[in-house]
Amino acid sequence: AYNIHLNGAYHANARYSALFGVHEKLSETFGHRLGAVEFPPKKFWHMDSEAINQRREALTKYFHQVIQNV
């Protein structure tokens, strides 16, 4: 699960699958505006702490890009 913070304050926990569901809904609604914004891949070969941190950073980058484009 990933912690979600809004304006620096804790908001909720969400699993990768729930975040992917949000991505799918955003793509259906705003697909033309999202352009080249890509959702991070589901699987890494080894989900060690480094891979988890990379995915967390990629998710953060994804949602920042979505906010800028929508």
C-alpha positions, 0 to 999 in steps of 0.5 A: 500500500502507498500513503497518499498525501495532499498538500503535505498532509496524510490523506489515505493508503491505496494499493497499486491496483486501486491507483491503476483503477484511477489511472484507467478512469482518468484515461477514459475521461481525459485521455486526449489531455494526458498525452504521453503521461505513462502509468508506472509498470505493475511488475518489477523483476525483484520487488526489493526496497529499492524497486519499491522506492522507484515505483513510489517515485514513479507514481509521484511523478505520474500524478504530478504530470496528471495534475499539470495536464488535466 
